[in-house]
Amino acid sequence: FVVIVGTVLVYGLTSASVARRLKVSNPDPQGVLIAGANAMGCKLGAALQEEGFRVLMVDNNRQHINQARMAGLPVHYGSVLAEDAVDDLDLAGIGRLIALTPNHRINSLAAIHFAELFGRTGVFQLPDVLSKSQRTEAFSEGLQGRTLFSAEANYDFFGAKLHEGFLIKRTPITAEFDFESFQKQYGGEALPMFIITETKKLQMVTIEEPSEARNGQILISLVPGNSASCR
């Protein structure tokens, strides 16, 4: 396993030169590379694409890729950990990685892999399903991406919520309907996921930075499926 981590870190040396080229062409890319074209990954990708952000789905599961393509999402068939992944992927306009696979080790390795490209603050992943006592030292805080959404929002959590009929919703935050009003409407069942700022910048909601959307911003969240304005 140490060999795998070491190999990914070596790939990072190549990523550094790619990162420099991308920053020259676009110093502040807002697009997202999503590792895991599963049901939740596709829903998130579609929601972000509809807001005008460039999205690229990567997965080595052919069925997932076909489903993402049918949903109108740009795709790349292959492993996010492949040696030539950085060179093969069209990353123009993309500045972040979101790792949404069901495998925490793959998510963490992908974060290590792409941290050289996007920076430590630009790689994100789902929380681990294991308890702290079960986690290996290899995946300490410094060797994985920033944790998305909430401590409970792991892969199985999203599978259960989708089965229950939860949907992705776009909510403009205004003076009349602020973030507190949003929370009250759903009685704590909604999960804030992304914030789109007034200047069209994309912010991830993470455990480290549980941001609240402000007046003039747009909130992308997972909500119960009884709202007529859900996607």
C-alpha positions as CSV (number, residue, x, y, z in Angstrom):
1,F,0.0,0.0,0.0
2,V,2.9,2.4,0.8
3,V,4.1,1.7,-2.8
4,I,0.8,2.8,-4.1
5,V,0.9,6.1,-2.2
6,G,4.5,6.6,-3.3
7,T,3.6,6.0,-6.9
8,V,0.8,8.5,-6.7
9,L,3.2,11.1,-5.2
10,V,5.6,10.5,-8.1
11,Y,2.8,11.2,-10.6
12,G,2.4,14.5,-8.7
13,L,5.7,15.6,-10.1
14,T,4.2,15.5,-13.6
15,S,1.0,17.2,-12.3
16,A,3.0,20.2,-11.2
17,S,4.0,21.1,-14.7
18,V,0.4,20.6,-15.9
19,A,-0.8,22.9,-13.1
20,R,1.5,25.6,-14.2
21,R,0.2,25.5,-17.7
22,L,-3.4,25.5,-16.6
23,K,-2.9,28.5,-14.3
24,V,-1.4,30.4,-17.2
25,S,-4.5,29.8,-19.3
26,N,-7.0,30.3,-16.5
27,P,-5.7,31.6,-13.1
28,D,-9.0,30.9,-11.3
29,P,-10.8,28.0,-12.9
30,Q,-14.2,27.2,-11.3
31,G,-14.9,23.9,-13.0
32,V,-15.0,20.5,-11.3
33,L,-13.5,17.1,-12.0
34,I,-15.8,14.5,-10.4
35,A,-14.3,11.1,-9.7
36,G,-17.3,8.7,-9.6
37,A,-20.0,8.9,-12.2
38,N,-22.4,7.1,-9.9
39,A,-26.0,8.3,-9.4
40,M,-25.1,11.0,-6.9
41,G,-22.1,12.1,-8.8
42,C,-24.2,12.5,-12.0
43,K,-26.8,14.5,-10.1
44,L,-24.2,16.8,-8.6
45,G,-22.5,17.2,-12.0
46,A,-25.8,18.0,-13.7
47,A,-26.6,20.6,-11.0
48,L,-23.3,22.3,-11.4
49,Q,-23.3,22.2,-15.2
50,E,-26.7,23.8,-15.2
51,E,-25.2,26.7,-13.2
52,G,-22.6,27.2,-15.9
53,F,-19.6,25.4,-14.4
54,R,-17.5,23.1,-16.4
55,V,-17.8,19.5,-15.2
56,L,-15.9,16.4,-16.2
57,M,-16.9,12.9,-14.9
58,V,-14.3,10.2,-14.6
59,D,-15.0,6.6,-13.8
60,N,-13.7,3.1,-14.8
61,N,-17.2,1.6,-14.7
62,R,-18.6,1.6,-18.3
63,Q,-22.2,1.6,-17.1
64,H,-21.7,4.7,-15.0
65,I,-20.0,6.4,-17.9
66,N,-22.8,5.6,-20.3
67,Q,-25.4,6.9,-17.8
68,A,-23.4,10.1,-17.3
69,R,-23.1,10.6,-21.1
70,M,-26.8,10.0,-21.5
71,A,-27.4,12.7,-18.9
72,G,-25.5,15.2,-21.0
73,L,-22.3,15.2,-18.9
74,P,-18.8,15.2,-20.4
75,V,-17.1,12.0,-19.4
76,H,-13.7,10.2,-19.4
77,Y,-13.6,6.4,-19.2
78,G,-10.7,5.3,-17.1
79,S,-9.2,5.3,-13.6
80,V,-8.7,8.6,-11.8
81,L,-5.5,7.0,-10.5
82,A,-4.1,6.0,-13.9
83,E,-0.5,7.1,-14.5
84,D,-1.5,9.1,-17.5
85,A,-4.8,10.4,-16.2
86,V,-3.5,14.0,-15.8
87,D,-2.3,14.1,-19.4
88,D,-5.4,12.3,-20.8
89,L,-8.0,14.4,-19.1
90,D,-9.2,17.7,-20.6
91,L,-8.8,19.9,-17.5
92,A,-9.2,23.3,-19.2
93,G,-11.4,25.4,-16.9
94,I,-11.3,22.9,-14.1
95,G,-9.8,23.8,-10.7
96,R,-11.1,21.2,-8.3
97,L,-11.5,17.5,-7.7
98,I,-14.5,16.0,-6.0
99,A,-14.0,12.3,-5.1
100,L,-17.3,10.5,-4.8
101,T,-16.5,6.9,-5.2
102,P,-17.7,4.3,-2.7
103,N,-14.0,3.5,-1.8
104,H,-12.5,5.8,0.7
105,R,-8.9,4.7,-0.2
106,I,-9.5,5.5,-3.8
107,N,-11.0,8.9,-2.9
108,S,-8.0,9.7,-0.6
109,L,-5.4,8.5,-3.3
110,A,-7.2,10.6,-5.9
111,A,-7.0,13.6,-3.5
112,I,-3.2,13.0,-3.1
113,H,-2.8,12.6,-6.9
114,F,-4.6,15.8,-7.8
115,A,-3.4,18.0,-4.8
116,E,-0.3,18.8,-6.9
117,L,-2.5,20.0,-9.7
118,F,-5.3,21.8,-7.8
119,G,-3.6,22.4,-4.4
120,R,-4.6,21.0,-1.0
121,T,-7.6,23.4,-0.9
122,G,-8.8,22.2,-4.2
123,V,-9.3,18.5,-3.5
124,F,-12.5,17.2,-1.8
125,Q,-13.8,13.8,-0.9
126,L,-16.7,12.1,1.0
127,P,-16.1,11.3,4.7
128,D,-14.8,8.0,5.7
129,V,-17.3,5.3,6.8
130,L,-14.8,3.9,9.3
131,S,-14.4,5.1,12.8
132,K,-11.2,7.0,13.7
133,S,-9.8,3.9,15.4
134,Q,-10.1,1.9,12.2
135,R,-8.4,4.4,9.9
136,T,-4.8,3.9,8.9
137,E,-2.2,6.5,9.4
138,A,-1.8,6.7,5.6
139,F,-5.1,8.6,5.5
140,S,-4.4,11.2,8.2
141,E,-5.8,14.7,7.6
142,G,-2.7,15.6,5.6
143,L,-3.0,12.7,3.2
144,Q,-6.6,13.2,2.0
145,G,-8.9,15.8,0.6
146,R,-11.1,18.2,2.5
147,T,-14.2,16.5,3.8
148,L,-17.4,17.4,2.0
149,F,-20.7,18.4,3.4
150,S,-20.9,16.7,6.8
151,A,-19.4,13.9,8.8
152,E,-22.5,11.7,8.1
153,A,-22.7,12.4,4.4
154,N,-20.8,9.3,3.2
155,Y,-21.5,7.2,0.1
156,D,-24.1,5.1,1.8
157,F,-25.8,8.2,3.2
158,F,-26.4,9.5,-0.3
159,G,-27.6,6.1,-1.6
160,A,-30.2,6.0,1.2
161,K,-31.3,9.6,0.6
162,L,-31.7,9.1,-3.1
163,H,-33.7,5.9,-2.4
164,E,-36.0,8.0,-0.1
165,G,-36.6,10.5,-2.9
166,F,-34.3,13.3,-1.9
167,L,-33.4,15.7,-4.7
168,I,-30.9,18.4,-5.6
169,K,-32.4,21.8,-5.2
170,R,-31.2,25.3,-6.3
171,T,-32.2,28.0,-3.8
172,P,-31.5,31.7,-4.3
173,I,-30.9,33.3,-0.9
174,T,-32.5,36.7,-0.5
175,A,-33.4,39.2,2.2
176,E,-36.9,37.8,2.3
177,F,-35.7,34.1,2.3
178,D,-32.4,33.9,4.1
179,F,-30.3,30.9,5.1
180,E,-32.2,30.6,8.4
181,S,-35.5,30.5,6.6
182,F,-34.1,27.8,4.3
183,Q,-33.2,25.7,7.4
184,K,-36.5,26.2,9.0
185,Q,-38.4,25.2,5.8
186,Y,-36.8,21.7,5.9
187,G,-36.6,21.2,9.6
188,G,-32.9,20.3,9.5
189,E,-33.3,17.6,6.8
190,A,-31.6,19.6,4.1
191,L,-27.9,19.2,3.4
192,P,-26.1,22.3,2.0
193,M,-23.5,21.3,-0.5
194,F,-22.4,24.2,-2.7
195,I,-22.6,28.0,-2.6
196,I,-22.5,30.1,-5.7
197,T,-21.3,33.6,-4.9
198,E,-22.5,36.9,-6.3
199,T,-19.4,36.8,-8.6
200,K,-20.2,33.3,-9.8
201,K,-17.5,31.6,-7.8
202,L,-18.1,28.1,-6.6
203,Q,-17.7,27.3,-2.9
204,M,-17.8,23.8,-1.4
205,V,-19.5,23.3,1.9
206,T,-17.0,21.2,4.0
207,I,-16.6,20.0,7.6
208,E,-13.7,22.4,7.8
209,E,-15.7,25.3,6.4
210,P,-19.5,24.9,7.0
211,S,-20.4,28.1,5.2
212,E,-23.8,29.7,5.2
213,A,-25.1,31.2,2.0
214,R,-25.7,35.0,2.2
215,N,-28.1,37.3,0.5
216,G,-27.5,37.4,-3.2
217,Q,-25.9,33.9,-3.3
218,I,-27.3,30.6,-4.6
219,L,-27.4,27.5,-2.4
220,I,-27.2,24.0,-4.0
221,S,-28.5,21.4,-1.5
222,L,-29.9,17.9,-1.0
223,V,-33.5,18.2,0.2
224,P,-36.5,16.0,0.7
225,G,-38.4,15.3,-2.5
226,N,-41.6,17.1,-1.6
227,S,-40.6,20.5,-2.9
228,A,-42.1,21.5,-6.2
229,S,-39.0,23.6,-7.1
230,C,-36.5,20.7,-6.8
231,R,-34.6,19.5,-9.8
